[in-house]
Amino acid sequence: MNGSRKTGRLRCNPMKHPSPMAGRREQRRTSTCGINMKYHTTLNKIRSFNPCEGGWIKLLKHLRKTKADDETLSLETILDSNGFQDALWSLKAVDGINKDARLFAVACVQRVAHLNPDPRVQECLNAATRYSNGDASEEELSAAESAAESAARSAAWSAAWSAARSAELKEQESLFRKFFCTK
């Protein structure tokens, strides 16, 4: 956990105010405060992944604790305490999150996919979504990833050449000014 973000606002502890509906939903816990704890972990699980010391101490202080325990801890609490990067890192300490973690990754990439209009990129995202939902095999996902990597390399080379051409044009303009515009 990187601990570089400022502490967010403190929310109520759902375990101190359990909802009467808790336990009726699979893998979900809610509190009377309205916090949805769809995914949760514990300090012991987080500790088992060796978080950075600064982020760990920040989380413990936020929780007013001095050591790890097995009390349920929501991702929202981690997000509020330590910020997005630490909450994202904490996903590794959450059981049963693989599908939603993949879908989250796809959603993040979809937000910038327009920057590379190559259809292989969109096909890779579609394959990743299908795979996450159990509708594509690992072989299909791997093939789509390979095609997207090729598209990314192609886009990177194109961007590099474009930048080089742009830099060269600036140099040529400078020479043009020296040759034709200055006395």
Residue pairs with C-beta under 8 A, 6 or more apart in sequence:
1 46
1 51
1 52
1 54
1 55
1 56
1 58
1 59
1 82
1 85
1 86
1 89
1 90
2 52
2 54
2 55
2 82
2 83
2 85
2 86
2 89
3 52
3 54
3 55
3 56
3 57
3 58
3 82
3 86
4 54
4 83
4 85
5 82
5 83
5 84
5 85
5 86
6 83
7 58
7 62
7 80
7 81
7 82
8 79
8 80
8 81
8 83
9 80
10 62
10 80
11 33
11 35
11 76
11 77
11 80
12 31
12 33
12 35
13 31
13 77
14 29
14 30
14 31
14 33
14 35
14 37
14 72
14 74
15 31
15 71
15 72
16 31
17 31
17 32
17 33
18 29
18 31
18 32
19 29
19 30
19 31
19 32
21 30
22 29
22 30
22 31
27 38
27 39
27 96
28 36
28 37
28 38
29 37
29 40
29 72
29 74
30 36
30 37
31 37
35 74
35 76
36 76
37 72
37 74
37 76
39 74
39 75
39 94
39 96
39 97
39 100
40 72
40 73
40 74
40 75
40 94
41 72
41 73
41 75
41 78
41 90
41 93
41 94
41 95
42 68
42 69
42 70
42 71
42 72
42 73
42 93
43 59
43 60
43 63
43 65
43 67
43 68
43 69
43 70
43 71
43 73
44 68
44 69
44 70
45 93
45 94
46 56
46 59
46 68
46 73
46 90
46 93
47 56
47 68
48 93
49 92
49 93
51 59
51 86
51 89
51 90
55 82
55 86
55 89
58 81
58 82
58 86
59 78
59 81
59 82
59 86
60 66
60 67
62 77
62 80
62 81
62 82
63 73
63 77
63 81
75 87
75 90
75 91
75 94
78 86
78 87
78 90
79 86
79 87
91 97
91 101
99 132
99 133
102 128
102 131
102 132
103 129
103 132
105 128
106 125
106 128
106 129
106 132
109 125
110 125
113 121
113 122
113 125
116 151
116 152
116 155
118 151
118 154
118 155
120 144
120 147
120 148
120 150
120 151
121 148
121 151
121 152
123 144
123 147
123 148
124 144
124 145
124 147
124 148
124 151
126 144
127 136
127 140
127 141
127 143
127 144
127 145
128 141
128 144
130 136
130 140
131 137
131 138
131 140
131 141
